[in-house]
């Protein structure tokens, strides 16, 4: 990095850190002024659009303003500094410019984030676990370390870890410390997090846990084992008291749908100090796949409506992995915005797509992301003009089957092909039924009071893709 680039990065960091340090107590008017300055930093238009969108939230006194104030007033000073420098600056501001430059150099735009499973070992035995039948092995540390460097070369400074239970690996903290300029979010069952580990989170500053819950006590203990809910609450209390930003991760099924979409559950999370909710929908893959656990089409639509309500009324962030296609302009898999590396090293298009063509032990990250399989999937995104139907597995299963059975080289664990063979008829039926519900909902959204011409909607999809 030459002197000019170092000076520019330093200026951006100083400006952003100073500006955001004022956020907790600054007036709304001053915050709005800051967005005009921030808008000048990223080169990519889609990021400037996001900053303008944030400005509209501030202007309307949206709960998003309270979320920003919560993050900056409730987090430990060192953790807050790392959130600003690693996520806001390295990932969002400088990172997006680096990803754009990488596209000019190499011919394709890198994803925003990497999801990786350092281990598939786990100390729980949850029914329906998507990863429950992978080979119980670890990805070598030297491969993990190499991947972090390759991510940063592309402008990726956000890495999410799952498994298995990632904290079964003690050496992850060496990785977090070595790559101090990256932000790590770790999906965890929280059973291994104690006061000593929380102290390490505080010292590092660049780790944010995402704790798995299935709802309240009955739902969580019913899937994860007796006492797991109370254990998770104890950890959440410890993280909140230490000032560590933490998320909660849920798997929505036909059984816990009512609880997860209730005001009581979300209010409980806000009270406990949770800042972000990741809501994943059950997919019948992995350990003892069960089609009856899938949310019904009606429940799925209801979940989308409830998340929209929560976003407008609760001081918390929400991500819905199936239903947010309308926010991400369609499917984000295969390196469009993210991908998954499992503990065997297989580079999978998505955490729920258990097929691959490349292994990271044999190829560079750039080669794997630009593979024929990934390019084929990206060429079909967003799969539909109806962005309520974003997923190639459960919304457009004929395309998912083509990717898995014709373009991928292998399935990544025994029995993974069952979803595309034995379950094909049932998934097709689900897609048809949900499609009818989703088409009506999408028509209502698009043809609302001020319908947007189809040509303009296509421009938006292309711009964000």
C-alpha positions as CSV (number, residue, x, y, z in Angstrom):
1,X,0.0,0.0,0.0
2,X,1.6,3.3,-1.1
3,X,1.8,6.5,1.0
4,X,-1.2,8.1,-0.6
5,X,-3.4,5.0,0.1
6,X,-2.2,4.7,3.7
7,X,-2.9,8.4,4.3
8,X,-6.3,8.2,2.8
9,X,-7.2,5.1,4.9
10,X,-5.9,6.8,8.0
11,X,-8.1,9.9,7.3
12,X,-11.2,7.7,6.7
13,X,-10.5,5.8,9.9
14,X,-10.0,9.0,12.0
15,X,-13.1,10.7,10.5
16,X,-15.4,7.6,10.9
17,X,-14.2,6.8,14.4
18,X,-14.7,10.4,15.5
19,X,-18.0,10.7,13.8
20,X,-19.4,7.5,15.2
21,X,-18.1,8.3,18.7
22,X,-20.6,11.2,18.7
23,X,-23.5,9.0,17.6
24,X,-24.6,8.0,21.1
25,X,-25.4,11.6,22.1
26,X,-25.5,13.5,18.8
27,X,-28.6,15.2,17.7
28,X,-30.6,13.7,14.8
29,X,-29.8,16.7,12.7
30,X,-26.1,16.2,13.1
31,X,-26.4,12.5,12.3
32,X,-28.2,13.3,9.1
33,X,-25.3,15.7,8.2
34,X,-22.8,12.9,8.8
35,X,-24.6,10.6,6.3
36,X,-23.9,13.2,3.6
37,X,-20.2,13.0,4.4
38,X,-20.2,9.2,4.6
39,X,-21.9,9.0,1.2
40,X,-18.7,10.4,-0.4
41,X,-16.5,7.6,0.7
42,X,-17.6,4.3,-1.0
43,X,-17.1,4.1,-4.8
44,X,-19.9,1.5,-5.4
45,X,-23.3,3.0,-6.1
46,X,-25.2,0.3,-4.2
47,X,-23.3,1.3,-1.0
48,X,-24.1,5.0,-1.5
49,X,-27.7,3.9,-1.8
50,X,-27.5,2.1,1.5
51,X,-26.2,5.3,3.2
52,X,-29.0,7.3,1.7
53,X,-31.4,4.7,3.0
54,X,-29.9,5.0,6.5
55,X,-30.4,8.8,6.2
56,X,-34.1,8.3,5.6
57,X,-34.2,6.1,8.7
58,X,-32.7,8.9,10.7
59,X,-35.0,11.5,9.2
60,X,-38.1,9.4,10.1
61,X,-36.8,8.7,13.6
62,X,-36.8,4.9,12.8
63,X,-35.9,2.4,15.5
64,X,-32.7,2.0,13.5
65,X,-31.4,5.2,15.1
66,X,-32.0,3.6,18.5
67,X,-30.1,0.5,17.3
68,X,-27.1,2.6,16.3
69,X,-27.1,4.4,19.7
70,X,-27.4,1.1,21.5
71,X,-24.3,-0.4,19.7
72,X,-22.2,2.6,20.5
73,X,-23.3,3.3,24.0
74,X,-23.6,-0.3,25.4
75,X,-20.5,-1.9,23.9
76,X,-17.1,-2.1,25.6
77,X,-14.8,0.7,24.3
78,X,-12.2,-1.7,22.8
79,X,-15.0,-3.8,21.3
80,X,-16.6,-0.7,19.9
81,X,-13.3,0.5,18.4
82,X,-12.9,-2.9,16.6
83,X,-16.5,-2.8,15.4
84,X,-15.9,0.6,13.8
85,X,-12.4,-0.1,12.4
86,X,-13.0,-3.7,11.2
87,X,-16.6,-3.7,10.2
88,X,-17.6,-0.2,9.3
89,X,-14.2,0.9,7.9
90,X,-12.4,-2.2,6.7
91,X,-15.5,-4.1,5.5
92,X,-18.0,-1.5,4.4
93,X,-16.0,1.6,3.4
94,X,-12.5,0.6,2.4
95,X,-13.5,-3.0,1.7
96,X,-16.1,-2.2,-0.9
97,X,-13.6,0.0,-2.8
98,X,-11.1,-2.9,-2.7
99,X,-13.7,-5.4,-3.9
100,X,-14.6,-3.0,-6.8
101,X,-10.9,-2.7,-7.7
102,X,-10.6,-6.5,-7.5
103,X,-13.4,-6.8,-10.0
104,X,-11.5,-4.5,-12.4
105,X,-8.4,-6.5,-11.9
106,X,-9.7,-10.1,-12.0
107,X,-13.1,-9.9,-13.8
108,X,-15.6,-10.7,-11.0
109,X,-16.9,-9.0,-7.9
110,X,-16.0,-10.8,-4.7
111,X,-18.6,-11.7,-2.1
112,X,-19.2,-9.5,0.9
113,X,-18.5,-12.2,3.4
114,X,-17.3,-15.8,3.9
115,X,-19.1,-18.4,6.1
116,X,-16.7,-21.1,7.2
117,X,-17.0,-24.2,9.5
118,X,-13.6,-24.7,11.3
119,X,-15.0,-28.0,12.7
120,X,-18.0,-30.2,12.2
121,X,-17.6,-31.7,15.7
122,X,-20.3,-30.7,18.2
123,X,-21.1,-31.4,21.8
124,X,-24.9,-31.4,21.3
125,X,-27.1,-33.7,19.3
126,X,-30.0,-31.5,18.0
127,X,-32.6,-33.2,15.9
128,X,-32.8,-31.9,12.3
129,X,-29.3,-30.4,12.4
130,X,-28.2,-29.4,8.9
131,X,-24.6,-30.3,9.6
132,X,-25.2,-33.4,11.7
133,X,-24.0,-36.0,9.2
134,X,-20.9,-34.4,7.9
135,X,-17.5,-36.1,8.6
136,X,-16.6,-35.0,12.1
137,X,-13.3,-33.4,11.3
138,X,-11.5,-30.1,11.5
139,X,-10.2,-27.8,8.8
140,X,-6.4,-27.4,9.3
141,X,-5.3,-24.2,11.0
142,X,-2.9,-23.4,8.2
143,X,-5.8,-23.5,5.7
144,X,-7.9,-21.2,7.9
145,X,-5.0,-18.8,8.2
146,X,-4.4,-18.8,4.4
147,X,-8.1,-18.2,3.7
148,X,-8.1,-15.1,5.9
149,X,-5.3,-13.6,3.9
150,X,-7.0,-14.4,0.6
151,X,-10.2,-12.9,1.9
152,X,-8.5,-9.6,2.8
153,X,-6.8,-9.5,-0.6
154,X,-10.3,-9.4,-2.1
155,X,-11.5,-6.8,0.3
156,X,-13.5,-9.2,2.6
157,X,-13.0,-8.4,6.2
158,X,-16.2,-10.1,7.6
159,X,-15.9,-13.8,8.3
160,X,-18.8,-15.8,9.9
161,X,-18.0,-19.1,11.6
162,X,-20.3,-22.0,12.1
163,X,-20.1,-25.8,12.5
164,X,-20.3,-28.0,14.5
165,X,-19.5,-26.0,17.6
166,X,-16.6,-23.7,16.6
167,X,-15.4,-23.1,20.1
168,X,-14.4,-26.7,20.5
169,X,-11.3,-25.4,18.7
170,X,-9.0,-23.6,21.1
171,X,-6.7,-22.4,18.3
172,X,-9.5,-20.1,16.9
173,X,-8.3,-17.4,19.3
174,X,-4.9,-17.5,17.7
175,X,-6.6,-16.9,14.4
176,X,-8.7,-14.0,15.8
177,X,-5.6,-12.4,17.3
178,X,-3.4,-12.8,14.2
179,X,-6.1,-11.3,11.9
180,X,-7.0,-8.4,14.2
181,X,-8.1,-6.3,11.2
182,X,-11.1,-8.6,10.5
183,X,-14.5,-9.0,12.2
184,X,-15.6,-12.5,13.2
185,X,-19.1,-13.6,14.0
186,X,-19.3,-17.0,15.5
187,X,-22.5,-19.1,15.6
188,X,-22.4,-21.1,18.8
189,X,-24.5,-23.1,21.2
190,X,-22.8,-21.1,24.0
191,X,-22.1,-24.2,26.1
192,X,-18.4,-23.5,26.2
193,X,-18.5,-19.8,26.8
194,X,-17.5,-18.9,30.4
195,X,-16.2,-15.8,32.1
196,X,-12.7,-16.5,31.0
197,X,-13.7,-16.7,27.3
198,X,-15.8,-13.5,27.6
199,X,-12.7,-11.8,29.0
200,X,-10.9,-13.0,25.8
201,X,-13.6,-11.5,23.7
202,X,-13.1,-8.2,25.4
203,X,-9.4,-8.3,25.0
204,X,-9.6,-9.2,21.3
205,X,-12.5,-6.9,20.4
206,X,-13.1,-8.4,17.0
207,X,-15.4,-11.4,17.9
208,X,-19.2,-11.3,18.1
209,X,-21.0,-14.5,19.2
210,X,-24.3,-15.5,17.7
211,X,-26.1,-17.7,20.2
212,X,-28.5,-20.4,19.0
213,X,-32.0,-20.5,20.5
214,X,-35.1,-22.2,19.3
215,X,-37.5,-19.8,21.0
216,X,-38.0,-19.7,24.8
217,X,-37.3,-22.4,27.3
218,X,-39.7,-25.1,26.1
219,X,-38.6,-24.8,22.4
220,X,-34.9,-24.5,23.1
221,X,-34.6,-27.3,25.6
222,X,-36.9,-29.5,23.4
223,X,-34.4,-29.4,20.6
224,X,-31.1,-28.7,22.3
225,X,-31.4,-30.6,25.6
226,X,-32.6,-29.9,29.2
227,X,-31.1,-26.8,30.7
228,X,-29.7,-25.3,27.5
229,X,-32.0,-22.3,27.5
230,X,-30.9,-21.3,31.0
231,X,-27.3,-21.8,30.1
232,X,-27.7,-19.5,27.1
233,X,-29.4,-16.9,29.2
234,X,-26.4,-17.0,31.6
235,X,-24.0,-16.4,28.7
236,X,-26.1,-13.6,27.3
237,X,-26.1,-11.8,30.7
238,X,-22.3,-12.2,30.8
239,X,-21.9,-10.8,27.3
240,X,-24.2,-7.9,28.0
241,X,-22.4,-7.0,31.2
242,X,-19.0,-7.2,29.5
243,X,-20.3,-4.9,26.6
244,X,-19.9,-7.5,23.9
245,X,-22.1,-7.2,20.8
246,X,-24.0,-10.5,20.4
247,X,-26.6,-11.9,18.1
248,X,-29.1,-14.7,18.5
249,X,-29.6,-17.3,15.8
250,X,-32.9,-19.2,15.4
251,X,-34.1,-22.1,13.2
252,X,-37.7,-21.6,12.3
253,X,-39.8,-24.7,12.0
254,X,-43.5,-25.5,11.8
255,X,-43.3,-26.2,15.5
256,X,-41.8,-23.0,16.9
257,X,-43.1,-20.5,14.3
258,X,-45.7,-18.9,16.7
259,X,-43.1,-18.3,19.4
260,X,-40.4,-16.9,17.1
261,X,-42.9,-14.4,15.5
262,X,-44.3,-13.2,18.8
263,X,-43.7,-9.8,20.4
264,X,-42.9,-11.6,23.6
265,X,-39.9,-13.4,22.1
266,X,-38.5,-10.3,20.4
267,X,-39.1,-8.1,23.5
268,X,-37.3,-10.8,25.6
269,X,-34.2,-10.5,23.2
270,X,-34.1,-6.7,23.4
271,X,-34.3,-6.9,27.2
272,X,-31.4,-9.4,27.3
273,X,-29.2,-7.1,25.2
274,X,-29.4,-8.8,21.9
275,X,-28.7,-6.5,18.9
276,X,-29.2,-8.8,15.9
277,X,-31.5,-11.8,15.2
278,X,-30.6,-14.3,12.5
279,X,-33.6,-16.3,11.5
280,X,-33.0,-19.4,9.4
281,X,-35.8,-21.6,8.1
282,X,-35.5,-25.3,8.5
283,X,-34.4,-27.2,5.4
284,X,-34.8,-31.0,5.3
285,X,-31.1,-31.9,5.0
286,X,-28.5,-33.3,7.4
287,X,-29.5,-35.4,10.4
288,X,-32.8,-37.3,10.0
289,X,-34.4,-34.8,7.5
290,X,-38.1,-34.3,8.3
291,X,-40.3,-32.5,5.7
292,X,-42.9,-31.9,8.4
293,X,-40.6,-29.5,10.2
294,X,-40.6,-27.0,7.2
295,X,-42.6,-23.9,7.9
296,X,-45.8,-24.0,5.9
297,X,-46.3,-21.5,3.0
298,X,-48.7,-19.6,5.2
299,X,-46.3,-19.5,8.1
300,X,-43.5,-18.3,5.8
301,X,-45.6,-15.4,4.6
302,X,-46.6,-14.6,8.2
303,X,-43.0,-14.6,9.2
304,X,-42.1,-12.1,6.5
305,X,-44.9,-9.8,7.6
306,X,-43.9,-10.1,11.2
307,X,-40.2,-9.3,10.5
308,X,-41.3,-6.2,8.6
309,X,-43.3,-5.2,11.6
310,X,-40.4,-5.8,14.0
311,X,-38.0,-3.8,11.8
312,X,-40.4,-0.9,12.0
313,X,-41.0,-1.0,15.8
314,X,-38.2,-2.8,17.7
315,X,-34.7,-1.5,18.5
316,X,-33.0,-4.5,17.0
317,X,-31.6,-5.7,13.7
318,X,-33.3,-8.7,11.9
319,X,-32.1,-11.0,9.1
320,X,-34.4,-13.6,7.6
321,X,-32.4,-16.1,5.5
322,X,-35.3,-17.2,3.2
323,X,-37.5,-14.2,3.3
324,X,-35.1,-11.3,2.8
325,X,-34.6,-11.9,-1.0
326,X,-36.6,-8.7,-1.5
327,X,-33.9,-6.8,0.4
328,X,-30.9,-8.6,-1.2
329,X,-32.3,-8.6,-4.7
330,X,-32.5,-12.3,-4.8
331,X,-30.4,-15.3,-3.8
332,X,-27.0,-14.4,-2.3
333,X,-25.3,-17.8,-2.7
334,X,-22.4,-19.1,-4.9
335,X,-20.2,-16.1,-4.1
336,X,-22.7,-13.4,-5.2
337,X,-22.7,-12.1,-1.6
338,X,-21.5,-15.2,0.4
339,X,-20.5,-18.9,0.2
340,X,-19.6,-21.7,2.7
341,X,-16.4,-23.6,3.2
342,X,-17.1,-26.7,5.3
343,X,-14.6,-28.4,7.6
344,X,-13.6,-30.9,4.9
345,X,-12.6,-27.9,2.8
346,X,-15.4,-28.2,0.3
347,X,-16.5,-24.9,-1.1
348,X,-20.4,-25.0,-1.1
349,X,-22.6,-22.4,-2.7
350,X,-24.7,-22.0,0.5
351,X,-24.8,-23.5,4.0
352,X,-27.8,-25.5,2.8
353,X,-26.4,-26.6,-0.6
354,X,-24.5,-29.7,0.3
355,X,-22.7,-30.1,-3.0
356,X,-19.5,-28.8,-4.5
357,X,-17.0,-28.9,-7.3
358,X,-13.9,-27.6,-5.5
359,X,-11.9,-28.1,-2.3
360,X,-10.0,-25.2,-0.8
361,X,-7.1,-27.5,0.1
362,X,-6.5,-27.9,-3.6
363,X,-7.4,-24.5,-5.1
364,X,-7.2,-20.9,-4.2
365,X,-10.2,-19.0,-3.0
366,X,-10.3,-17.0,-6.2
367,X,-10.4,-20.1,-8.3
368,X,-13.1,-21.7,-6.2
369,X,-15.3,-18.6,-6.3
370,X,-14.9,-18.3,-10.1
371,X,-15.5,-22.0,-10.7
372,X,-17.9,-23.2,-13.5
373,X,-20.4,-24.3,-10.8
374,X,-20.5,-20.9,-9.1
375,X,-20.6,-19.0,-12.3
376,X,-23.5,-21.1,-13.5
377,X,-25.5,-20.4,-10.3
378,X,-24.7,-16.7,-10.5
379,X,-25.8,-16.5,-14.1
380,X,-29.4,-17.5,-13.1
381,X,-29.8,-15.2,-10.1
382,X,-32.2,-13.9,-9.0
383,X,-34.1,-16.9,-10.4
384,X,-37.4,-14.9,-10.5
385,X,-38.8,-11.4,-10.8
386,X,-40.7,-12.3,-7.6
387,X,-38.1,-11.6,-4.9
388,X,-40.3,-13.3,-2.3
389,X,-39.2,-16.5,-4.1
390,X,-35.4,-16.3,-4.0
391,X,-34.2,-19.8,-3.1
392,X,-33.2,-22.3,-5.8
393,X,-33.7,-25.2,-3.2
394,X,-37.2,-24.6,-2.1
395,X,-38.6,-21.9,-4.4
396,X,-37.2,-23.0,-7.8
397,X,-36.3,-26.7,-7.1
398,X,-35.9,-27.6,-10.7
399,X,-33.0,-25.2,-10.9
400,X,-31.5,-26.4,-7.6
401,X,-31.6,-30.0,-8.9
402,X,-29.9,-29.0,-12.1
403,X,-27.1,-27.3,-10.2
404,X,-26.7,-30.3,-7.8
405,X,-27.1,-33.2,-10.2
406,X,-25.6,-31.8,-13.4
407,X,-23.1,-29.0,-12.6
408,X,-21.7,-30.0,-9.2
409,X,-19.0,-32.7,-9.1
410,X,-20.0,-34.4,-5.8
411,X,-22.2,-34.2,-2.7
412,X,-20.4,-33.2,0.4
413,X,-21.7,-35.9,2.7
414,X,-23.5,-39.2,2.5
415,X,-27.3,-38.9,1.9
416,X,-27.1,-35.2,0.7
417,X,-28.6,-36.3,-2.6
418,X,-31.8,-37.3,-0.9
419,X,-33.1,-33.7,-0.9
420,X,-32.8,-33.7,-4.8
421,X,-34.1,-37.2,-5.4
422,X,-36.3,-38.8,-2.7
423,X,-37.8,-35.4,-1.7
424,X,-38.1,-33.9,-5.2
425,X,-41.9,-34.4,-5.5
426,X,-42.6,-33.1,-2.1
427,X,-40.4,-30.0,-2.6
428,X,-42.0,-29.3,-6.0
429,X,-45.4,-29.4,-4.3
430,X,-44.2,-27.0,-1.6
431,X,-42.7,-24.6,-4.2
432,X,-46.0,-24.6,-6.1
433,X,-48.2,-24.0,-3.1
434,X,-45.9,-21.3,-1.7
435,X,-45.5,-19.8,-5.1
436,X,-49.2,-19.1,-5.4
437,X,-49.2,-17.4,-2.0
438,X,-46.0,-15.5,-2.8
439,X,-47.2,-14.3,-6.2
440,X,-50.3,-12.7,-4.6
441,X,-48.1,-11.0,-2.0
442,X,-45.6,-9.8,-4.5
443,X,-48.3,-8.5,-6.8
444,X,-49.7,-6.5,-3.9
445,X,-46.2,-5.2,-3.0
446,X,-45.4,-4.2,-6.6
447,X,-48.8,-2.9,-7.6
448,X,-49.3,-0.9,-4.5
449,X,-50.4,2.7,-4.5
450,X,-47.6,3.7,-6.8
451,X,-46.7,0.6,-8.9
452,X,-43.2,0.5,-10.3
453,X,-42.7,-0.3,-14.0
454,X,-41.2,-3.7,-14.7
455,X,-38.3,-2.1,-16.5
456,X,-37.4,-0.1,-13.5
457,X,-37.6,-3.2,-11.2
458,X,-35.2,-5.0,-13.5
459,X,-32.7,-2.1,-13.3
460,X,-32.8,-2.3,-9.5
461,X,-32.1,-6.0,-9.6
462,X,-29.2,-5.6,-12.0
463,X,-27.7,-2.7,-10.0
464,X,-27.6,-4.6,-6.8
465,X,-26.5,-7.9,-8.3
